[in-house]
Structure formats: C-alpha cells, structure tokens
C-alpha cells in the first residue's frame, strides 16, 4: 500500500503518515482498502478513528486520509469506488460522521459538504475553509452536534492539515 502513496504523491510524506497510522493505537479502529489492477495495487484509502470534542453526546467519527491512486490509473473512478466501499463499511460498523481535508470540487461528488459552517471544526485551521468537509452516515446527526475533531496522534501535526 505504501507504494501507492509514493507513486500518487511523488514523495514519502504521505506514505510515512500511513505507516505511522497503522501502528498508532489512537487511530484504531482503522479501515484500509486497496484497489487492484490484476496483481498490482493501484489505489488505497484509509479511514482512522477520531473524536468530536465538545459534542453534547458521543459521536462515532472517522477521518478519511489518505486517498491515493497511482497516476496511470487516475480518472477511472477508482478513488470514488474506494470512497463508497469505505463509507459503506464504516456505516455498517456504526460510524456516524466521516471527515476529510481534500479538494473542494472532488469530495462533494461523493456526498461531502463543508464542515466548518456546520459547527464541526478541524483539529487545525484550514485554508481554504471549504476544503474541510464532512459526510453524515446517519440521518439526524448534522445540525445536532458540534465540536472540534480530535485526530489520531500520528496525524496530530500542523503539517498534515494543509490542502
């Protein structure tokens, strides 16, 4: 899976984050899915556990990070299928909200909407603000809870929170 991140991002930073998250107890439970083209991995998505601090009740939340597709397999719907399969599995496990810091034109196609305007703050300031998004997996959660997302320790560094 780390080779997918290295190819997709052209550097080791994201691959190192994935490596660190896999061994981080505060990221558990996590969901990691690979997309294959024959015997070659071409896509990877990871969701890690998070908390919503300041919410009036416990809310089960996850953060989608990263989503990676190798360059020669992009624009074939692999990323979207990984998102949907991951969301399905998270919903079945009881997760209520999924957050992502990502491209504001890509993730809304997959049901994400800007989170800050809903009172759901990122762990660090985000610019542009609309890049911090949320997708509800249970109806009635958005609008009833507010707070600040607390992420896994391995992700809790300002450099991981830039779009």
PyMOL commands that set and color helices and strands:
alter all, ss='L'
color gray80, all
select helices_A, chain A and resi 2-9+13-22+25-27+71-73+78-93+107-110+116-118+129-131+153-155+158-160
alter helices_A, ss='H'
color red, helices_A
select strands_A, chain A and resi 31-37+40-53+61-69+97-101+113-114+120-121+132-136+147-150
alter strands_A, ss='S'
color yellow, strands_A
deselect
rebuild
show_as cartoon
